[in-house]
Amino acid sequence: MNTTNKIYQVALMTPLPISSANTAAGELTLVNFTGDQQLFTEVEVICTSPSNKLDGEFIKQLPDNIKLIVSIGVGLDHIDLEAANQRNIKVTNTPVVTEDTADLTFALILAATRRLSINEQFLRNNQWSASAPMAVLGQSTHSKTLGIIGFGAIGQAVARRAQGFNIKVIYYSPRRKEAAEKLCNAQYCQDIEQLLTSADIVSLHCPLTADTAQVIDANKLAKMKKTSVLINTGRGGLVDEEALLTALENNEIAAAGLDVYQDEPNVTKGLKALDNVTLLPHIGSATVECRTNMLHTALRNIEYYLLGQYEDMNLCLRQ
């Protein structure tokens, strides 16, 4: 509830379904950025999403009145955090996508292992008949080994879902998480290679950083089982898509399920033609409930900033 008569403008790098919002700090007027840099001289807050890259050069050129960047999403690889820190600009995100992204991850696991995409296309193309009962056989999902790379909130949520399928869970992360292991019935792998050679399904949930860029490349794909399935609902840059394309074309791995890509919204040429890959348009958080929660969280971050309640914000930088 707005308890003041103050009006604040917020610059939107990504359009939102609302143009204003009432908060305890005052009324927010949300103004779309259309290329006129003058807007940045009139606001303290920029609201963005992973579809807009705020690199070091962009942040360096922002006027001194910009004090907060609010990102709608959990990942932060689209924002140069070091540059923001140097300018004393606070950065927040909306870490409320865990359960929906885990749901979609498991949907992709099932779709890729059971080859749902090609079988649905087979039916839609009126190829289903008594003499042709299916397009291709899939693999069982239950009782397999799932290797999770990155064992944060989403990775752990996927592991919890796997228990219902009698799936053995192994994971790799830079540090062991013994408390999470007990909750998720998961086993720690000391290196990625150990995980890749053991897993039937490999699912990526680590943040995209300089250390994790193309964590799955040609060499890593070669270590996976020929019957294995790769799932990526993390960030497209975690996978060398050209190497993945080659591996799928040559049946070096059995299948893949992708929700994210290196150069969104572009997809590496050739992937769309393959029948052993399930492709989705980055919809990990795309439910009415989750997107509404993300928007409300972003607005609360702005409200808390304006009220000076920094400890309540989802701060990614703490000056």
N, C-alpha and C positions, 0 to 999 in steps of 0.2 A: 504494500500500500504506500502510495506517495504521501509523505508527511511534510514535504516542502513544496515551494512553488518554483524551484530551480529547474531549468531545462538544460540538458547536456546533449551535444551532438556526438555521435559515434560514426566513424568512417567504416563502411562495409566493403571489404575486398571481395566478398562473396555475397550475392543477394540473399536475403532472408524472406520468409513469408509474412513478416510483419514490418511495419515502418516506424513503430514507436512502442514504448513499454513504460509502465509506471513502476517505480522502485521507491524504497524508503529514502533514497538519496535525492530523488527528483525524477522528472520525466526524461526518458532517453528518446532522442530523435535519431533514427537510424538512416544514414545517408549513403547511398551507393556511390562508390568511387568509380568514375567513368573515364579517368585519365587526367583530370584537372588536378594538378598537385596543390592548388590553392586550398583544397579541402583539408589537407593535412595541417595547415596553419591555423585552422579553426577548431580543432578537436584535441583532446588529450588521449583518446582511446581509438585504437584500430582493431576491428574484429575481422578475423580471417578464417580460413580452413585449409586443409592439406592441398586443395586444388590451386592455391595461390602460393607461389614461392616468394618468401621474403628473405632474400639473400643479404650478404654483408653490404653490398653496394647500395641496395634499397634502404636498409636501415641507417647506413652512414649518412644518407642524404635527407633523412627525416628532420624536421625542425625540432628545436629543443622542447616545445610544448607537448610532444608525444611522450607519454609516461607509461602507457600500458598497451600491450598487444594481447588480445584475447583470441585464442584459437579454438574453434569448434571441432573437436577431434582429440584423440589421445596421443597420436604420434607428433613429433616435433622436428622431424628431419627437414621440413619445409621452411623452418625459421633458423636463421643464423643466431644461435643463442649467445655465442661469444660476442658478436657484434652488438646484440641487445644489451648484454651485461656491461660492455664498455660505454654504452650510452645511458646507463642506469635506467633502462626501460624494463619494467616488469613484464613477464610472460606467463600466461596461464593456459591451461588446457581443460578438457572436459572428460576426465577418466571414468566415464559411466557406460562404456560400451562392452564391458567384459562378457556378460552373459549372452548378449545377442551375437557377438562375434564368435563366441564359442559354439553357439547353436549353428551358425552358418558353417563354421569349420567342420562340424560333424556332418552337416548336410553334404558338404563337398566330399568328405571321406566316403560316405555311403554312395554318393553319385559316381565317384571315380572308381571305387572298387567294384560296384555292381554294374558299371557302364550304363548308367541311366540315360545319358544324353543321346547316344547313338540308338538305343532301343526306343526312346521316345520318338526320335526322328524317323525311325523305321516304321513305327505305327502311323505317324502323321503323313508319311508319304504313301500310305495305303499299300505297304509291302507285306503286312502281316497276313498270313494265310495258313491253311491247314498244313501245307507243305513247307512253309517257312515260318516256324513258330517264334523266332527271335532273330535279332541282328547278330549279336555276339553273346557269348557267355561271360559273365563277370567272375569276380573272386568273392569268397566269403570275407566278411568284415570281422565277425566275431572270432574270438580265440586267437587273434593275430597279435603281433607286437607293434606298438605305436611308439615311434621315437619323436620326442618333442624337443625342438631346439629353441631355447628361451623359455624359462619356467617362471615367468611373472604371473600376474593375475589371470590373463587369458589362457596361457599355457596350462596353468593349474585347473582352470575351469574345464578345459578340454579333457584333461586327465580324469577329472571327476566323472564326466560323461562316459568315458571309455569303460569305467568299471561296470556299467550296466550291460556292456557287450562282452564281458569276460575277456577284455583285451589287456595284455600285459603292457605296462607303460614304463618306458625308459626316457631319460631326459638328459640334456646337456645345457649347462649355463656356466658363466664364468666362475661362479661360486656355488658350492653345494647348499641345498636348502632342506635340511633334515626335517624340520617341522612340517614343511609342505609335503615331503615324501610320505610321511605317516598319514596325513590327511588324504592324499591322493593315491596311496598305494603305488608309488613310483620308485624306480631305481635310478641312481645317478650314474652317468657315464663320464669318465674323466676326460675324454676327448670326443670330438665330433666323429672321427673316423670309426671309433668303436660303436657309436650309435648307428651310423649309416650302414655298417656291415651287418648289424643285428636286426634292424627294423624292417617290418613289412610295409609300414606306412610312416612317412616322415612329414611332420607338420611344423611350419616355421612361425615362431611367435616372438622373436627377438626384435628389439628396436633397430632401425637402420642407422648405423654409425660408420665411421671410417673403418672400424675393425670388422663389421659384419657385412659390408657391401660385397655382394656376390659371394656370400658364404657358401652358396651352392653353385659351383662352377663345373666345368667338364671333369676335372679330377675327382671332385666329390661325387658327381653322378656316376662315375665309373666304379666307385666303391659300393654303390647301392646294389641290392639284389635285382636281377632282371624281372622279377615278379613284383617289385616294390612300386609304391604309389607316392608321389610328392604332392603335398598340399601347401598352398601359400595364401594365408589371409592376413599376413603381416604387412610387408612393404614389398613392392615390385623389385626394388633394388637389391633385395636379398638373393635374387636368382639371376644368373647369367642366362637370359632367355634364349639366346642363339644356341648356347650349349644344351639347354633343355630341349629346344626344338629338334636338334640333332639326335639327342638321346631317345626322344619319343618316336621320331621317324625310323630309327634303326632298332627299335624295340630293346634298347639298352635298359630302360625301365618300362614298366607296364602301362602306367597311366599317370595323369596329373589332374589336379583340381586347383584352379587359380581364381582369385578374386581381386588380385592386385598386379600391377605391371610396371615395368621400368619407366615407360614414357606415357603415362596416362594422359588422355584417353586412347592413345594409340597402343595397339597390340602387335608384337613382333610378327612380321609377315610369315605366314605358313602355319601358325598355331591354329587359326580358325579352320583350316582345311583338315586338321587331324580329327579322327574319331575317337582317339584315346585320351582326349583332354576335355575337361569340363571348364567352361569359361563363364565368369560372372563379372558384371560391371562395377566392382568395388562397392558391394552392398552389405558389408559386414555389420554395419550399424543401421541398416535401412529398414527399421520398423517404426511405425508411428510412435510407439511408446519410447523407444530409444532416442529417436531424433528429437522428440519433444523434451526429453530429459536433458539432452545435450544443449538445446537452446536455452532452457531454463538455467542450467548450470553456468553457461556463458554469461547470461544476464546477471546472475548472482555474483559472479566474479567481478563484473563491472560495478555492481551495487556496492560490494564490499570495498572495492578500491576507492570509490567516491566517498564512502563513509570512513575511510581510513582503517578498516578492519582487515588489515593485510594477513593476519594469522588465519582468517577464515577462507582465504582465496586458495584455489588450486595452483599455487605458485610453482613454476618450474625454475625460476631464478630467485634466489634469496640474497639480496644485496645486504 
